[in-house]
Amino acid sequence: MNKIGIIVAMEKELEPILEYYTDAKEVLNKAGYTFLSTKVNHNEIIMTCCGIGKTNAACAAQIMIDNLN
């Protein structure tokens, strides 16, 4: 199974994805970031909203890599 990570800056960017994948479940809540997961075919999609800025994106990406492979 492949894992695909999606990191967005604002909630309104994540809303259309969550409307489409209604079965997304919270898998991790760390450092103020909530990570959601859903399965599509043979892929696991992990997504989060990190807030605006390079630092927020880098923090969310590193947490995703360290904790969710």
PyMOL commands that set and color helices and strands:
alter all, ss='L'
color gray80, all
select helices_A, chain A and resi 11-20+54-68
alter helices_A, ss='H'
color red, helices_A
select strands_A, chain A and resi 2-8+25-30+33-40+43-49
alter strands_A, ss='S'
color yellow, strands_A
deselect
rebuild
show_as cartoon
